[in-house]
Amino acid sequence: MEVKTAIVCGAGGFIGGHLVNRLKSEGYWVRGVDIKENEYGNTNADDFVVGDLRDYQLCQSLFDRPITEVYQLAADMGGAGYLFTGDNDAVVMHNSALINLNVAEASRLNKVKKIFYSSSACVYPEYNQMDPQNPKCTEDTVYPAAPDSEYGWEKLFSERLFLSFQKNYDISVRIGRFHNIFGPQGTWQGGKEKVPAAVCRKVAEAEDNGEIEIWGDGLQTRSFLYITECVEAVRRLMESDFMGPVNIGSEEMLSINDLAIMVAEIAGKTIRIKNIPGPVGVRGRTSDNHLISQKLNWAPSRPLLEGLTQTYQWIEKNVNATRNPSNENQVLDTAV
Ligand code: NAD
């Protein structure tokens, strides 16, 4: 039987690293590519290229053997502190758009059959996400477009880019709109971490009866999807005839303050929440899973609490290892 071959762009990152491992477990030959090595050593790629996808020659050089599938997850991204202050808008748009233009063109010229593009819930219009208890994020509400960040506008542009390639060329496209993916081996410090990891780190660092800071009034709502569920949905989408764009997220919505309370309970600590000014994004957001359940028969199989417990334990070990560097290797090897 012919071995399937895939390139995972962004394999040095969180979701890309997990996706490589999933494809390997399915028998694929996988080439990972990223501007950096996987921070946690979380990739079993057959070949890993450290290179800049903004460089078109680099993109071309990845196809020195026939590749059937490309998974395009590389992007200049981070949490609210990176994407929603406005300070990084130009680099985010420039870097991610260049990567997407290059990956689309190199994939086409090298006769890739199918390409997955990781879009985001950030494409949805701000005007439908003003009520924290009742956000509207069905796939068909994306237009008239009004994302609340330049990151979201770039994702929308690139959705259209890949769909245009499908329309005009012989390449099949699948688009997933991720909603807050979290789990072990995700960025948990340094300014690019997203809210579940940031809250886990703050709670892990806090003393019992201590205090943690949460940006905004904490009443803004979100939902969070555990990494293995995300990878399962991506694979189902790739295997199906349905191209999307489709939400890949959870419908278990809660406020950020409630998320912090949940993490504190996992940690067995009593924690006071101090709400402080900071970048928060839209007031409410959650995945709407009607379309994905209808087309792919998929829904998350585990509650938030389970994934959050795994994530907290992993981040707590990292926090402890940072305090005591002799434990560090022990933590980096921890798999999901
Ligand atoms: P991540 O930051 O961990 O991974 C992205 C990777 O892209 C990084 O390893 C980074 O080094 C790499 N990259 C950036 N610029 C590059 C370049 N010029 N050349 C090569 N590699 C480059 O992020 P992630 O959470 O794994 O997200 C993966 C994808 O999913 C991204 O496209 C992101 O926008 C999208 N997404 C993620 C979430 C989420 O909650 N994690 C939500 C919505 C969308």
Boltz pocket constraint, residues with backbone or C-beta under 6 A from the ligand:
constraints:
  - pocket:
      binder: B
      contacts: [[A, 9], [A, 10], [A, 11], [A, 12], [A, 13], [A, 14], [A, 15], [A, 16], [A, 33], [A, 34], [A, 35], [A, 36], [A, 51], [A, 52], [A, 53], [A, 54], [A, 72], [A, 73], [A, 74], [A, 75], [A, 76], [A, 77], [A, 78], [A, 95], [A, 99], [A, 118], [A, 119], [A, 120], [A, 121], [A, 177], [A, 178], [A, 179], [A, 180], [A, 181], [A, 182], [A, 187], [A, 194]]
      max_distance: 6.0
